[in-house]
Amino acid sequence: MKLEEKTVCKNYIYRGRIVNLRCDDALLPDGTPCKREIVEHPGGAAVLCVREGKVALVRQFRYAYGETIAEIPAGKLEAGEPPEEAAARELAEETGLVAKELSLLFVLYPTPGYTNEKIYIYEAKETVCGVRHPDRDEFLRVEFVPLEEAYRMVDEGEIKDAKTIVALQRYRIGH
Amino acid sequence: MKLEEKTVCKNYIYRGRIVNLRCDDALLPDGTPCKREIVEHPGGAAVLCVREGKVALVRQFRYAYGETIAEIPAGKLEAGEPPEEAAARELAEETGLVAKELSLLFVLYPTPGYTNEKIYIYEAKETVCGVRHPDRDEFLRVEFVPLEEAYRMVDEGEIKDAKTIVALQRYRIGH
């Protein structure tokens, strides 16, 4: 059985600052017409940064949930920006840390039913202190949390963000 | 420093079958006006189902990425449907398996920058065979993959879906 669907027509409903929305006319694998609602996103970069047994977590209000949650440093890719540069930039902006090396851990598909976002998750190695300079409209609080405490936060549901759980669990499995 | 943002006005741009889109007028923590693009989603349920050392994975074409990818059985919540019922329903629809018990592993926030979707991830215990009956517009292929092979697929980037990675890593850590 073929599983591929075909695009008949891309229909843009909204072009925004963070996302675009399309409602495409498409064909199911058996040729039946269908609609596909797609959220276009430029992609994101995130960084797992562990220093002296502590992981950098950023607390930030997430408007969509109406909650302040803990995440690893991350942000969206700027136009044409390679993911690794975005990761280095976000780490520096949010924590002031500069990594000598970033190694790619995952290219994560956060919720493939409706978005094309890819989140590039890196691990920062050999970080040195620089200067924090968050974006003008980013209000956040950086914490360095002992790994065992971070693992507990994942296990007990206090950390809810997918990229953060994926990165922390990978680190836990590998060490 | 307060991190909360306030809603001034919710502005609906699109109301669809899977998602709604809003572009709200809001206030940053310091009172500065801002816009917030929010994708509303009813939430999803997913099931980690391991039988005789093999995990149930569903291969499905994901239109947003133009790729066929492997995921644990999952789907969106119907109106008013409790997540646990949705999990049982999706497991039965996609694999034909019925679980005697579903235990909640995670409430995952897949990409908190713009969506309010919550994915409830369950572990199925003591499954018995029933009858498969996929949705009319779901074209998918079910496989039972040995756990070690599934872990390798996560490590090597062949499994990209966030909920699937989170569930498999949790199982690997716990066993």
Contacts between the chains, C-beta under 8 A, distances in Angstrom:
chain1	res1	chain2	res2	distance
A	1	B	139	6.8
A	1	B	141	6.8
A	3	B	59	6.8
A	3	B	60	6.7
A	3	B	61	4.3
A	3	B	68	5.0
A	3	B	139	5.3
A	3	B	140	7.2
A	3	B	141	6.8
A	4	B	61	5.4
A	4	B	68	7.2
A	5	B	61	5.4
A	5	B	63	5.3
A	7	B	63	8.0
A	13	B	13	7.2
A	13	B	14	5.2
A	13	B	21	7.4
A	14	B	13	5.2
A	14	B	14	6.5
A	14	B	21	6.0
A	14	B	23	7.7
A	16	B	23	6.5
A	16	B	37	4.9
A	17	B	35	6.8
A	17	B	37	6.5
A	18	B	37	4.9
A	18	B	113	6.9
A	18	B	114	5.5
A	19	B	21	7.7
A	19	B	37	5.4
A	19	B	39	6.8
A	19	B	114	5.6
A	21	B	13	7.4
A	21	B	14	6.0
A	21	B	19	7.8
A	21	B	21	5.1
A	21	B	39	7.9
A	23	B	14	7.7
A	23	B	16	6.5
A	24	B	63	7.5
A	26	B	63	6.3
A	28	B	137	5.9
A	28	B	139	6.5
A	29	B	61	7.2
A	29	B	139	4.7
A	30	B	139	7.5
A	32	B	137	7.3
A	34	B	137	6.0
A	35	B	17	6.8
A	36	B	63	4.5
A	36	B	64	7.8
A	37	B	16	4.9
A	37	B	17	6.5
A	37	B	18	4.9
A	37	B	19	5.4
A	38	B	63	6.7
A	38	B	64	5.0
A	39	B	19	6.8
A	39	B	21	7.9
A	39	B	39	5.5
A	39	B	64	7.6
A	39	B	114	7.6
A	39	B	115	7.7
A	41	B	111	7.9
A	41	B	114	7.3
A	44	B	111	7.6
A	44	B	113	7.4
A	59	B	3	6.8
A	60	B	3	6.6
A	61	B	3	4.3
A	61	B	4	5.4
A	61	B	5	5.4
A	61	B	29	7.2
A	62	B	109	7.6
A	62	B	112	4.2
A	62	B	113	7.2
A	63	B	5	5.3
A	63	B	7	8.0
A	63	B	24	7.5
A	63	B	26	6.3
A	63	B	36	4.6
A	63	B	38	6.7
A	64	B	36	7.8
A	64	B	38	5.0
A	64	B	39	7.6
A	64	B	112	6.2
A	64	B	113	7.6
A	64	B	114	6.2
A	64	B	115	5.8
A	64	B	116	4.2
A	65	B	109	6.6
A	65	B	112	6.2
A	65	B	116	5.8
A	68	B	3	5.0
A	68	B	4	7.2
A	69	B	109	6.8
A	69	B	112	6.3
A	71	B	112	7.2
A	76	B	113	7.0
A	106	B	157	6.9
A	106	B	160	7.8
A	106	B	165	7.2
A	107	B	157	6.3
A	107	B	160	6.2
A	108	B	160	6.5
A	108	B	162	5.3
A	108	B	165	7.2
A	109	B	62	7.6
A	109	B	65	6.6
A	109	B	69	6.8
A	109	B	160	4.4
A	109	B	161	5.2
A	109	B	162	6.5
A	110	B	110	4.1
A	110	B	111	3.9
A	110	B	162	4.9
A	111	B	41	7.9
A	111	B	44	7.6
A	111	B	110	4.0
A	111	B	111	6.3
A	111	B	115	7.0
A	111	B	117	6.0
A	111	B	119	7.2
A	111	B	162	6.9
A	111	B	163	7.9
A	112	B	62	4.2
A	112	B	64	6.2
A	112	B	65	6.2
A	112	B	69	6.3
A	112	B	71	7.2
A	112	B	160	7.9
A	112	B	161	5.8
A	113	B	18	6.8
A	113	B	44	7.4
A	113	B	62	7.2
A	113	B	64	7.6
A	113	B	76	7.1
A	114	B	18	5.5
A	114	B	19	5.6
A	114	B	39	7.6
A	114	B	41	7.3
A	114	B	64	6.2
A	115	B	39	7.7
A	115	B	64	5.8
A	115	B	111	7.0
A	115	B	115	7.5
A	116	B	64	4.2
A	116	B	65	5.8
A	117	B	111	6.0
A	119	B	111	7.2
A	137	B	28	5.9
A	137	B	32	7.2
A	137	B	34	6.0
A	139	B	1	6.8
A	139	B	3	5.3
A	139	B	28	6.5
A	139	B	29	4.6
A	139	B	30	7.5
A	140	B	3	7.1
A	141	B	1	6.9
A	141	B	3	6.8
A	157	B	106	6.9
A	157	B	107	6.3
A	160	B	106	7.8
A	160	B	107	6.2
A	160	B	108	6.5
A	160	B	109	4.4
A	160	B	112	7.9
A	161	B	109	5.2
A	161	B	112	5.8
A	162	B	108	5.3
A	162	B	109	6.5
A	162	B	110	4.8
A	162	B	111	6.9
A	162	B	162	4.0
A	162	B	163	7.4
A	162	B	166	6.4
A	163	B	111	7.9
A	163	B	162	7.4
A	165	B	106	7.2
A	165	B	108	7.2
A	165	B	166	5.3
A	165	B	169	7.9
A	166	B	162	6.4
A	166	B	165	5.3
A	166	B	166	6.1
A	166	B	169	7.0
A	169	B	166	7.0
A	169	B	169	3.8
A	169	B	170	6.7
A	169	B	173	6.4
A	170	B	169	6.8
A	172	B	173	6.1
A	173	B	169	6.4
A	173	B	172	6.0
A	173	B	173	6.4
